Amino acid sequence: MKRCIPLLLFFLAHTLFAQQNVLIPQDVAKLEIVTEAVISPNGNHIAYQKLVPAAPTEENAPASMHLYIYDRDAKSSNALVTDYSVSNIKFRPGKNTLTFAAKQEQDSATAIYEIPVSGGAPTKIFEFGSAIASFDWHSSGDKIAFVAYPVKEDTTSQLPYHPEIYETDLKNANAFVAEMNDPTLKKLEVDGHITAVQWSPKGEMIAVSAAPSSLVDDFYTGQKLYLVDANSLNVAAEVDHKAKMGQFKWSPDGNKIAFIAGEDENDPIDGRIFIAESTGGSPKILQGDFKGKFEGLTWKDEKTLLYLASEGVYSSLGSMGMDGKTKELFKNQNMHITGFSVANDNSIAFTGNTAQHPGELFFLKSGAKSAERLTTSNPWLEEETLGKQEVITYKAEDGLEIQGILIHPVTKSGKTPLITVVHGGPEAHYSNGWLTSYSMPGQMGAGEGYAIFYPNYRGSTGRGVEFAKSSQGDPGGKEFDDIIHGIDHLIADYGIDKDKVGVTGGSYGGYATAWMSTRHTDRFAAGVMSVGISNNISKWGTSDIPEEMFLVHSRKRIWDDYQFFLERSPIFYADQAKTPLLIMHGKEDTRVDPGQSYELYRHIKTRTDTPVRLVLYPGEGHGNRKSTARYDFSLRMMRWFNTYLKNGNAEMPQPALNLQSR
């Protein structure tokens, strides 16, 4: 074996197969992932970001976002920034430089830095009194539009104690224009909380997305697109569309703006493409009946868009005319494309992952049918033995076709134990790519002999608006029945042991885990719930997105039918729970209050003798960001399944985080 494991974790390691290297939590904790790519206008260079995690046994810190550049002529990458995190990378127009946002130790807030594409020491070129959230260059390269919160006023009080007044005195982010050689700032006159800005190609207009306030609920439900005159900085027009808002992009001639948004306010996701005139008004939807989800867009020319789309578990790059007709440019059913950038010659840099590796950088020459992989961030993965990954389809009880992904165990002996992984949202979906992370067992489970099932139940994205809306008004109903039917399909056709089925998931997937562990407890031998919902009544009153929940999930108010929402809550069935349940939650979660986990824990603990454990992560919110907290989650998750799903309720030891490499 390539590593040696301390005795304290021998109980975990003994099930690993000595003849093979299989993925374990230590491996997942060190995965490096290419997350974003931006190609230069001439196509000669590709700047990209790489997420690099902190060592979990040394520092409980968030991952760093490093900056690299790939030289296409030299066919090599060069590290530009690796000692702190960067964001919002952009090539500066008319210069041979890259710019990015970062906060170094000497900075009071996030500022804008510049570095030559050939490398060197970054130079701070612009700062504001508060953090710069995003920025965009004027085509001249001499001025920027940027978004930032107002500079904090000194409100020092003589009192030694300062209470927090909930949801009052909110601060909205504003947008400004700044000349690089002029300290004078000009504020855009747009009401509300500004979320993004973009110059038109000739610099005559600035497109601005804004929400009524900085409340998260308003961000999801109330964003609109405004078109601002670059001279007066007043709103010249607005786009008449209110829905979840995504990316927007000016046409090359500045006469139109394309944007991704929800079909309407009840659409749970920003996944439709619209075209608006520069004069504002009602936009035109393109491909409104598309049975997929548009993930990203840019313009090829004045009459043609280039887009990234999800279609079920697959993704593709394509082009679209103003008549809505599409042409597929690139699709690999074994690759999940996560973002793209286009050069002037229509060559494309994109990020993608597969069942064999997480995110890497790829290049697609204009007109080519195959892409070139440019990076290998985790070469050691080639030494690992991974479980086979397969796309499956099955019928729900009402005949609806459901898609899912199954990772087979590395080694199989007799009937196979199964871990079901339920995505959150429910407006999300699993794609046929890399499906292993700190909270998703994936190849960690496959290496331990489990099959891992990822169902895209009704309400998932990637299959059009009708499918995404199909679960609304029925929480815990047919959407979760779809998962049960998928498990039955696997039991019947894939040799799954019906007595060894587990379930895990976070957020709405945590709701599913709690539901399966109580309402359908006879079907599940173990559950691991993360930041999940247990009481739909108290959830509404303690979440930061109550209106979004109403518009795109429940579709009716809880006070109109308290009994319905109570009976769709796992606590209602907690007295019958027989599924050993591990509950994990960030103590600072504002999306799903930790009280949801306290409630379910207390109900099961008080009303049953079923094993239940509640683990809280101080400093974490709706999912863990820091390295040790993530690593701890992985260890506890796998240990819980090994104890109650595979080993028949064997005594569970306490965790040991002081691991050496095995």
Order of alpha helices (4+ residues) and beta strands (2+ residues): alpha-alpha-beta-beta-beta-beta-beta-beta-beta-beta-beta-beta-beta-beta-beta-beta-alpha-beta-beta-beta-beta-beta-beta-beta-beta-beta-beta-beta-beta-beta-beta-beta-beta-beta-alpha-beta-alpha-alpha-beta-alpha-beta-alpha-alpha-alpha-beta-alpha-beta-alpha
